[in-house]
Amino acid sequence: MLRRWSYIFDEALRTVSRHKGLTSISVIIMSLSLLMLAVFLLATDNLLKLVGEAQSEMKLYVYLADGTGQSATEQLHAQILGQHEVESVTFVSREEALADFRQQLGDDAEMLSALRTNPLPNSFWVRPKPEFKTRDSMVVLAERIQAMRGVEEVRYGKEFLDKFASIVRGIYAVDIVVGFIVILSAVFIIANAVRLTVISRRKTIEILKLVGATNPFIVAPFIIEGAFQGGVAAVLSLLLLRLITEISRNAIPDLSFFSVEKSLVYMATCVAIGSIGSFMALRRYLQMR
Amino acid sequence: MSEAPREDRSVIGVYHLVKTYREQNALDDVNFSVANGEFVFLVGPSGAGKSTLLRMIYMDEYPTSGQVVVGSFVSTRMKRKDIPFLRRRVGIVFQDYKLLDDRNVFDNVAVGMRIVGASPFAIKHRVTSLLNEVGLYHKRFENPEVLSGGERQRVAIARALVNHPVILLADEPTGNLDPDSAEDILRLLFKINSGGTAVLMATHDHSFVQNFGQRIIHLRDGKIFEDRTTGLVGNLSDRLEAVRLDRERHRRVERELKRQRAHTLAPTRTHE
């Protein structure tokens, strides 16, 4: 068993070292097409992060009617917190609201000095659970809270949410179409690069068949070679992408790179594409007897 | 075709073999068998079906009808996954050697053992002994690309023998070689045969093989035209000498014919 594996690795190594030029060209072609894929994936990754951040900011502002007493307020607090969508409820008194507003205005706070009474009502900031931070459940929750006694108004930026949802939908649609094209062309280019390697070795395949090698024995070195090429190309494309990211940070400071986990998944996928590409390219030669 | 007649001690049996390409018979009702340890020449002009017949034997192709039996392998009952195991029992040698340029002579011979998972010790032992037998042990670290045609063919023969095949198939093994190297290869094949391995050698060169006292199957237009055992004339060296003499006579006759043709085409000039 061990001997067979050592033979298989021997063969894979022999091809790589014997066909250095072809292997390098093949790896470079693969890296560049993978880079295209990686740029796309990173853009999507950042986009999703952005959408996620925007969504986490979603909350409802519940303004209380004037004259709602302390106990009624506490009751309302409990009632809102009792809704299954709600994660937390924060009470913001009218004084706090004004102080907060003053702070936000900064230098322009002088305009508030003309106020004789505080026009801001008491309010609750309601933060829904993450899974309910969608437009539709926000609408349902807002309607339910609106109907409660002592609630004057519920605001949650419905117009913004509507726009946001349709923008996100549009971005996703474009992303999926572009992604489909990019992935398809990357796989196609890689499969062809690997095919070149296989074609350069068709004489070897023929001879191995003549001396009685079984198909797994013929295939295994190519799979390893394809995996190797895919892995090296993945690392190269990630390094290039890293470079591009660093340069782009001048223009987009918030641009983030793949997490370690995502990088690993990406590399594993490239290794798989390389070995599957090898196998596909080999198939027609294996049909021979 | 239900059950092939099994003859004892035969390593190859070919029964009513027909192979058709585009409605043309490349082989037409061919019957013969090769006994264990026998040496057989398969002769015939190019296109007579020699290579096709050999391909049927190592089952690169299956017959249109009829049956080929090699050891315990029967063409009508072969599955694709059985083919590698047949190939390990049959050594194959080609006119163009089919050596691997990405490894040295030793590794070229060893590859047949590596793929069956033989131990490094067994490989070293067997390959060393074979390379000694074909006289190329001193070139074991050379790449086949730097060897002469005759040397390459000897490497190919060593590779074909590495797993102790029951028969060695040789398709025009001397086709690319000069007369001296061809003679060496033939001697080597006789030597291997004397060690007990059956040999089936295809060649178009009828005059080359006539005088060795071996069985000759003469193929013409896909049919066996003649299957006979030639008489022995003297010892092996005498016979090879006879081949050389024969060649020399052929050459002289051809030269004379050419001269005469030139003579008749340009008679005026010779009269001057």
Boltz contact constraints between the chains, C-beta under 6 A:
constraints:
  - contact:
      token1: [A, 3]
      token2: [B, 117]
      max_distance: 6.0
  - contact:
      token1: [A, 4]
      token2: [B, 117]
      max_distance: 6.0
  - contact:
      token1: [A, 7]
      token2: [B, 114]
      max_distance: 6.0
  - contact:
      token1: [A, 14]
      token2: [B, 102]
      max_distance: 6.0
  - contact:
      token1: [A, 18]
      token2: [B, 102]
      max_distance: 6.0
  - contact:
      token1: [A, 204]
      token2: [B, 100]
      max_distance: 6.0
  - contact:
      token1: [A, 207]
      token2: [B, 98]
      max_distance: 6.0
  - contact:
      token1: [A, 207]
      token2: [B, 100]
      max_distance: 6.0
  - contact:
      token1: [A, 210]
      token2: [B, 92]
      max_distance: 6.0
  - contact:
      token1: [A, 211]
      token2: [B, 112]
      max_distance: 6.0
  - contact:
      token1: [A, 212]
      token2: [B, 84]
      max_distance: 6.0
  - contact:
      token1: [A, 212]
      token2: [B, 87]
      max_distance: 6.0
  - contact:
      token1: [A, 212]
      token2: [B, 88]
      max_distance: 6.0
  - contact:
      token1: [A, 213]
      token2: [B, 115]
      max_distance: 6.0
  - contact:
      token1: [A, 214]
      token2: [B, 84]
      max_distance: 6.0
  - contact:
      token1: [A, 217]
      token2: [B, 115]
      max_distance: 6.0
  - contact:
      token1: [A, 289]
      token2: [B, 60]
      max_distance: 6.0
  - contact:
      token1: [A, 289]
      token2: [B, 83]
      max_distance: 6.0
